[in-house]
Amino acid sequence: MNGAGSGMTLPASPSSSLRPARFRRGAGAGRLLWLFLLSRQIGVVAAILAGCASVLNLAGRMDWFRGEGPLVQQVPVLIEAAVAAVIAASTGSPFGENEMANGRLLTCLRFAVTLVLTGAAIGVLAVASVGAHLPGGTSAMTRSVAGLTGVGLVSATALGGARAWVGPVAYAAVTEYALTATWQTPWIWAARPPTDRGAGICAGLVFVVGLLLIGIRGPRTGRE
């Protein structure tokens, strides 16, 4: 018997009732991603990364990286430290504890955005260094950016996003001295040759630790 003719209303199918809920969840996730990127000022971060790449390219065109001595390596370290400081500072948020209500999704966003920014920074610097005779080449640059970014992420966890630059800047200062003093420790990876496996391991460990801390715990807030 036809449900319309009998005056009875047929129940909605489970699939049709789930669609609006799925749409709302998808829209909510998209809005969170958009707000997350806005709060991290990704546009400003991208502009600064492009500026650092331009400085690196200009330094190469002016033959700053030719020759021998610590000064040849100090300029790339400063640029790499600036890139790491910007990435670490972008982990801070003006929303503070309100953002924590998003739970697991916020953790995934922190992991993903930090990885994308680090990869983008390495990519633009690699492109900018083409033909620039960068000391150590792209491999040494990749190692330094990853390690310095890890230092910045640890600094953000301990000091907050606004002060995350302290870690990379302090590490760069130690590296500048290590270059003139010819230190041999792999923990000062920016001063080691690109073939130093221990330096690569140390830089990778610091990056992984920083990524885990910033992803799970997040940057320090004013109330902590």
C-alpha positions as semicolon CSV with decimal commas, in nm:
position;residue;x (nm);y (nm);z (nm)
1;M;0,000;0,000;0,000
2;N;0,131;0,345;-0,094
3;G;0,245;0,545;0,204
4;A;0,116;0,871;0,049
5;G;-0,231;0,731;-0,008
6;S;-0,264;0,603;0,348
7;G;-0,152;0,932;0,501
8;M;0,158;0,777;0,652
9;T;0,504;0,943;0,633
10;L;0,788;0,716;0,538
11;P;1,096;0,748;0,764
12;A;1,405;0,906;0,615
13;S;1,677;0,664;0,513
14;P;1,985;0,648;0,740
15;S;2,212;0,756;0,454
16;S;2,012;1,073;0,387
17;S;2,016;1,170;0,755
18;L;2,394;1,122;0,774
19;R;2,470;1,352;0,482
20;P;2,392;1,681;0,661
21;A;2,599;1,569;0,962
22;R;2,893;1,480;0,740
23;F;2,860;1,810;0,556
24;R;2,860;2,001;0,884
25;R;3,169;1,815;1,004
26;G;3,347;1,881;0,675
27;A;3,251;2,248;0,682
28;G;3,366;2,273;1,042
29;A;3,702;2,116;0,961
30;G;3,748;2,348;0,665
31;R;3,664;2,652;0,875
32;L;3,908;2,539;1,144
33;L;4,183;2,499;0,884
34;W;4,112;2,847;0,746
35;L;4,111;3,005;1,092
36;F;4,424;2,813;1,186
37;L;4,611;2,946;0,882
38;L;4,487;3,300;0,942
39;S;4,588;3,293;1,308
40;R;4,937;3,180;1,210
41;Q;4,964;3,463;0,953
42;I;5,071;3,219;0,685
43;G;5,073;3,492;0,422
44;V;5,328;3,693;0,619
45;V;5,534;3,380;0,683
46;A;5,538;3,298;0,311
47;A;5,648;3,652;0,227
48;I;5,935;3,637;0,478
49;L;6,048;3,299;0,348
50;A;6,050;3,441;-0,005
51;G;6,252;3,737;0,122
52;C;6,510;3,510;0,284
53;A;6,538;3,314;-0,040
54;S;6,591;3,639;-0,230
55;V;6,871;3,741;0,007
56;L;7,035;3,402;-0,039
57;N;7,011;3,431;-0,416
58;L;7,150;3,785;-0,410
59;A;7,440;3,676;-0,190
60;G;7,522;3,402;-0,438
61;R;7,511;3,642;-0,732
62;M;7,750;3,872;-0,548
63;D;7,993;3,582;-0,497
64;W;7,971;3,595;-0,117
65;F;8,003;3,217;-0,102
66;R;8,321;3,187;-0,303
67;G;8,654;3,127;-0,134
68;E;8,740;2,973;0,201
69;G;8,706;3,063;0,567
70;P;8,431;3,089;0,828
71;L;8,275;3,405;0,682
72;V;8,169;3,210;0,374
73;Q;7,955;2,982;0,593
74;Q;7,825;3,241;0,836
75;V;7,587;3,414;0,593
76;P;7,394;3,093;0,506
77;V;7,365;3,007;0,876
78;L;7,210;3,347;0,951
79;I;6,959;3,306;0,668
80;E;6,871;2,952;0,778
81;A;6,828;3,071;1,138
82;A;6,593;3,347;1,020
83;V;6,383;3,092;0,828
84;A;6,367;2,860;1,130
85;A;6,272;3,147;1,362
86;V;5,983;3,249;1,136
87;I;5,849;2,893;1,116
88;A;5,872;2,850;1,494
89;A;5,709;3,188;1,562
90;S;5,416;3,093;1,336
91;T;5,316;2,818;1,582
92;G;5,179;3,079;1,823
93;S;4,809;3,163;1,825
94;P;4,615;3,464;1,962
95;F;4,325;3,236;2,055
96;G;4,512;3,059;2,336
97;E;4,311;2,802;2,530
98;N;3,998;2,846;2,316
99;E;4,178;2,675;2,031
100;M;4,250;2,369;2,246
101;A;3,883;2,271;2,229
102;N;3,947;2,127;1,883
103;G;4,154;1,849;2,036
104;R;4,295;1,589;1,799
105;L;4,227;1,792;1,485
106;L;4,440;2,077;1,620
107;T;4,728;1,835;1,678
108;C;4,703;1,711;1,319
109;L;4,700;2,069;1,191
110;R;5,012;2,156;1,389
111;F;5,198;1,857;1,251
112;A;5,084;1,914;0,893
113;V;5,138;2,291;0,875
114;T;5,480;2,273;1,040
115;L;5,593;2,000;0,801
116;V;5,461;2,190;0,498
117;L;5,628;2,515;0,605
118;T;5,960;2,340;0,670
119;G;5,946;2,164;0,335
120;A;5,850;2,488;0,159
121;A;6,139;2,674;0,326
122;I;6,387;2,410;0,216
123;G;6,241;2,415;-0,135
124;V;6,258;2,792;-0,188
125;L;6,610;2,809;-0,045
126;A;6,719;2,522;-0,269
127;V;6,582;2,702;-0,574
128;A;6,743;3,029;-0,467
129;S;7,080;2,860;-0,418
130;V;7,101;2,724;-0,773
131;G;7,428;2,849;-0,917
132;A;7,513;3,031;-0,593
133;H;7,797;2,797;-0,487
134;L;7,633;2,747;-0,148
135;P;7,881;2,597;0,104
136;G;7,794;2,232;0,154
137;G;7,531;2,242;-0,117
138;T;7,161;2,165;-0,080
139;S;7,217;1,871;0,157
140;A;7,392;2,085;0,418
141;M;7,126;2,354;0,382
142;T;6,847;2,100;0,429
143;R;7,014;1,962;0,740
144;S;7,064;2,308;0,889
145;V;6,709;2,428;0,820
146;A;6,557;2,112;0,968
147;G;6,776;2,119;1,278
148;L;6,734;2,492;1,339
149;T;6,359;2,460;1,292
150;G;6,360;2,185;1,554
151;V;6,545;2,417;1,791
152;G;6,284;2,685;1,723
153;L;5,995;2,445;1,787
154;V;6,144;2,338;2,120
155;S;6,189;2,705;2,204
156;A;5,824;2,774;2,116
157;T;5,713;2,495;2,346
158;A;5,918;2,632;2,633
159;L;5,887;3,008;2,578
160;G;5,586;3,059;2,351
161;G;5,549;3,147;1,986
162;A;5,637;3,513;2,035
163;R;5,975;3,418;2,182
164;A;6,044;3,114;1,965
165;W;6,311;3,310;1,775
166;V;6,537;3,293;2,081
167;G;6,638;2,930;2,016
168;P;6,746;2,961;1,650
169;V;6,919;3,295;1,710
170;A;7,111;3,160;2,011
171;Y;7,206;2,847;1,819
172;A;7,322;3,058;1,522
173;A;7,539;3,265;1,756
174;V;7,702;2,950;1,893
175;T;7,751;2,825;1,538
176;E;7,919;3,149;1,434
177;Y;8,173;3,099;1,712
178;A;8,210;2,729;1,632
179;L;8,300;2,815;1,273
180;T;8,591;3,032;1,387
181;A;8,698;2,791;1,663
182;T;8,670;2,483;1,436
183;W;8,463;2,279;1,682
184;Q;8,415;1,913;1,590
185;T;8,094;1,824;1,776
186;P;7,808;1,695;1,553
187;W;7,557;1,888;1,766
188;I;7,677;2,204;1,592
189;W;7,566;2,053;1,262
190;A;7,568;2,381;1,070
191;A;7,946;2,395;1,114
192;R;8,004;2,038;0,996
193;P;8,059;1,919;0,636
194;P;7,759;1,773;0,451
195;T;7,909;1,423;0,465
196;D;7,909;1,419;0,848
197;R;7,653;1,148;0,927
198;G;7,653;1,225;1,299
199;A;7,563;1,588;1,231
200;G;7,273;1,477;1,012
201;I;7,146;1,242;1,282
202;C;7,166;1,514;1,548
203;A;6,980;1,765;1,331
204;G;6,714;1,506;1,246
205;L;6,664;1,412;1,611
206;V;6,619;1,773;1,716
207;F;6,366;1,830;1,439
208;V;6,165;1,520;1,530
209;V;6,164;1,613;1,899
210;G;6,056;1,969;1,819
211;L;5,783;1,848;1,584
212;L;5,645;1,606;1,843
213;L;5,647;1,869;2,116
214;I;5,478;2,137;1,908
215;G;5,226;1,892;1,765
216;I;5,122;1,726;2,090
217;R;5,175;2,000;2,345
218;G;5,168;2,314;2,134
219;P;5,345;2,644;2,204
220;R;5,355;2,776;2,556
221;T;5,068;3,011;2,639
222;G;5,064;3,308;2,871
223;R;4,881;3,116;3,147
224;E;5,132;2,832;3,172
